[in-house]
Amino acid sequence: QVQLVESGGRLVQPGGSLTLSCAASGFTFSAYALSWYRQAPGKEREVVAVISSAGSSTNYVDSVKGRFTISRDNAKNMMYLQMNNLKPEDTAVYSCSDNRGTWGPGTQVTVSS
């Protein structure tokens, strides 16, 4: 059974940094590209970042380019999202996905002074 569990979300001030983690189990982690999504109140879920199976290729939505970094550790079945220079508009529930229809429950990130 595929399981994804996010952690690391919290309240942070504008300009601050945060690292989210995604722990995966139940599938061959190293075989699949993975993604981070977010959903802000009243908005549709959007993909934030994608990383290839080996971690050699990444893509980001324009609004986070230069501020967020996606990475993964295939030996630990873990994926990460390093977020720098956070803005209030980054406030959302962040979820990881195996790109095959499974998402974790999400972790809340709130950027506010």
C-alpha positions as CSV (number, residue, x, y, z in Angstrom):
1,Q,0.0,0.0,0.0
2,V,1.4,3.3,-1.1
3,Q,1.8,5.7,1.8
4,L,3.1,9.3,1.8
5,V,3.4,11.4,5.0
6,E,4.5,15.0,5.0
7,S,6.0,16.9,7.9
8,G,7.7,20.2,8.8
9,G,5.0,22.7,8.2
10,R,4.5,25.5,10.7
11,L,4.0,29.3,11.1
12,V,6.9,31.3,9.7
13,Q,7.5,35.0,9.2
14,P,7.8,36.5,5.7
15,G,11.4,36.1,4.5
16,G,11.9,33.0,6.6
17,S,12.9,29.5,5.6
18,L,11.4,26.1,6.1
19,T,12.1,22.5,5.0
20,L,9.3,20.1,4.4
21,S,9.9,16.3,4.4
22,C,7.9,13.5,2.7
23,A,8.3,9.9,3.9
24,A,7.3,7.3,1.4
25,S,6.6,3.6,1.7
26,G,4.8,0.8,-0.2
27,F,6.3,1.2,-3.6
28,T,9.7,1.3,-5.4
29,F,10.6,4.8,-4.4
30,S,13.6,5.2,-6.6
31,A,11.6,4.2,-9.8
32,Y,9.3,7.2,-9.9
33,A,9.3,10.9,-10.3
34,L,7.7,12.7,-7.4
35,S,6.1,16.0,-6.9
36,W,5.2,18.6,-4.2
37,Y,1.7,20.2,-4.5
38,R,0.1,23.0,-2.5
39,Q,-3.5,24.1,-2.0
40,A,-4.3,27.5,-0.6
41,P,-7.7,28.4,0.9
42,G,-10.3,28.8,-1.9
43,K,-7.8,27.9,-4.6
44,E,-7.2,24.7,-6.6
45,R,-4.3,22.5,-5.9
46,E,-1.2,23.3,-7.9
47,V,2.0,21.5,-8.6
48,V,4.9,23.4,-7.0
49,A,7.9,21.2,-7.9
50,V,8.8,17.9,-9.6
51,I,11.9,15.8,-9.3
52,S,12.9,12.9,-11.5
53,S,13.4,9.4,-10.2
54,A,17.2,9.8,-9.8
55,G,16.9,13.4,-8.7
56,S,18.9,14.6,-11.6
57,S,16.1,16.8,-13.1
58,T,13.8,19.2,-11.4
59,N,11.1,21.7,-12.4
60,Y,9.3,24.4,-10.6
61,V,6.2,26.6,-10.9
62,D,7.3,30.1,-11.9
63,S,6.2,31.6,-8.6
64,V,8.8,29.6,-6.5
65,K,11.7,29.5,-8.9
66,G,14.9,30.7,-7.2
67,R,13.3,30.3,-3.8
68,F,12.4,26.6,-3.4
69,T,14.5,23.5,-3.9
70,I,13.2,20.0,-4.3
71,S,15.4,17.1,-3.5
72,R,15.2,13.4,-2.6
73,D,17.2,10.7,-0.9
74,N,16.4,7.3,-2.5
75,A,18.3,5.4,0.1
76,K,16.0,6.7,2.8
77,N,12.7,6.9,0.7
78,M,12.5,10.6,1.5
79,M,11.8,13.7,-0.5
80,Y,12.3,17.3,0.7
81,L,11.3,20.8,-0.2
82,Q,13.6,23.6,1.0
83,M,11.7,26.9,1.0
84,N,13.5,30.2,1.3
85,N,12.4,33.8,1.3
86,L,8.8,32.7,2.1
87,K,6.0,35.1,1.2
88,P,2.4,35.3,2.5
89,E,1.2,33.9,-0.8
90,D,3.1,30.7,-0.1
91,T,0.6,29.9,2.7
92,A,-1.0,26.6,1.8
93,V,-1.3,22.9,2.7
94,Y,1.7,21.2,1.0
95,S,1.4,17.6,-0.1
96,C,3.7,15.2,-1.8
97,S,2.6,12.9,-4.6
98,D,3.9,9.8,-6.4
99,N,2.4,11.2,-9.6
100,R,0.2,8.1,-9.8
101,G,-2.8,9.4,-8.0
102,T,-1.6,9.2,-4.4
103,W,-1.1,12.2,-2.1
104,G,-0.2,12.5,1.5
105,P,-2.5,14.2,4.0
106,G,-0.5,17.4,3.8
107,T,1.3,19.8,6.1
108,Q,0.2,23.3,6.8
109,V,2.6,26.2,6.0
110,T,1.5,29.6,7.1
111,V,3.6,32.7,6.3
112,S,2.6,35.6,8.4
113,S,4.0,38.3,10.6
